């Protein structure tokens, strides 16, 4: 996996920073959970522009509140709704609907703000563009202030940090050797791979034994799996894949449910949709959770109840999805502290 530049303290993904920074960020997120108010105001006099090309609830609100609680100002922008439509391609003759090139937009925002957050999902049609995270990288290349990835085509570092802190909190830091199951789930739509990619990398980097339970038709990207395997090996852990959903749950300590379309979306979307439609049994049920070691149930939200997970599980005593959601706020504070040198 090609490293991504970290100049200006950009946060485009976590594999571009070393283990020391990663661990510091996890501990910072946990610290923010337990302190009543920030001991310092690293955001005092700062501002961040938040551009959401795609819908958001947790990422948007947690970043807005985090900035405020650190003493900073946040402006949320939804391109095309109150702003000009943006052009992305270089060399394009802009005689269509788009009135402003992304290069100028980023340049202007860099002069107004101290950081820029960007959410821009996968295209679902151009695999090489998506797996290289070309659009978020375009922002970083054009910006003269730090850029924070609020979920891109292939990674969701804000969610990843929240997940890592949630797991560390759940097991009081004793995470290494625990069994982490990323369980593919049926969904009415083919979803991007950013969250499952980040979840696998996060668990492997924590030293957890990772099992990816998914149908043969819905793989993850090989470069992500290779990076996860490297993390696991360096921390004395393992990464395995299986199409046996039931067996995957045996003795699990964490079950993280998530749907994704996988590479087939790009190659043959009609076949992906057909196969996904035959996989409605890929759902987190109480019977499956009973095979685990009283595993914590995790999901990034939003979640389709009784499609992805049964009510009995998500309303049960081992569901920690709301803890995850709460940690989004604490993780955003840790991220903002880092990029602003707090």
C-alpha angles and dihedrals in degrees: 000000000000113000116242122224116263097195115141088018091282111179107209096141138340100244088073091067128065127253093259093059091043092053092045090055093050091051091046091054090050090048091054091053092061105035114088094219133001110276089219137023104233088166096054108134091004130118136195131200114216115202116192114189086169136038121283140174109162098030094048098044096040092051093047092050093042092053091048094048090051090052097257134124122238127199116195118207128186106198112232092021105085094340132075119273110259132231116212107181122092117233094020119147098233100216095123136075098301110091101181132043117230089235093064093040092054091044092054094045090049088060094048102040140046094222139008125216118200134190114190119155130214119286091226089212107063109055098181092050091049099044090050090048087229098170098052088042089054089058092049093049092052098041126092092194130057116289120211119203107228089184125320136185094288110012143042106190094173090057091042093056091047090050093049092050091046092053093045089051092047093055097032090244094307095116106130113108096016115133114247118191120196101198120197112222135196117259135175090239136042104253129203124262099234097102098041090045090052093043093054093047091047096051094045091049089052089058095251123147101247125209118185109203110195140135117267088250096058111060128161124237115289094226090056091049091049091052090048091050090051091051092048094049092050090052098043094255139115141232120208136169129214140172091208102096095181096051091045090066094058110122093348118163095194129025114194112188120204138149125220136172097220129200092313089074088069097041103040114358094175092056091045090054092047094050093044088054090059093053103070090127090069091098133126106250135177090248092056093046088052088067091061133084090261085290124202111246115225134185131164093223155254091089132185105231116222089009101063097014135006121246090242090064103039092045092043130104096260098054111111100171091117090052086054090051092049090051089058087076094048092045092052090054091052090050094048091048090054098048091046094046097249 
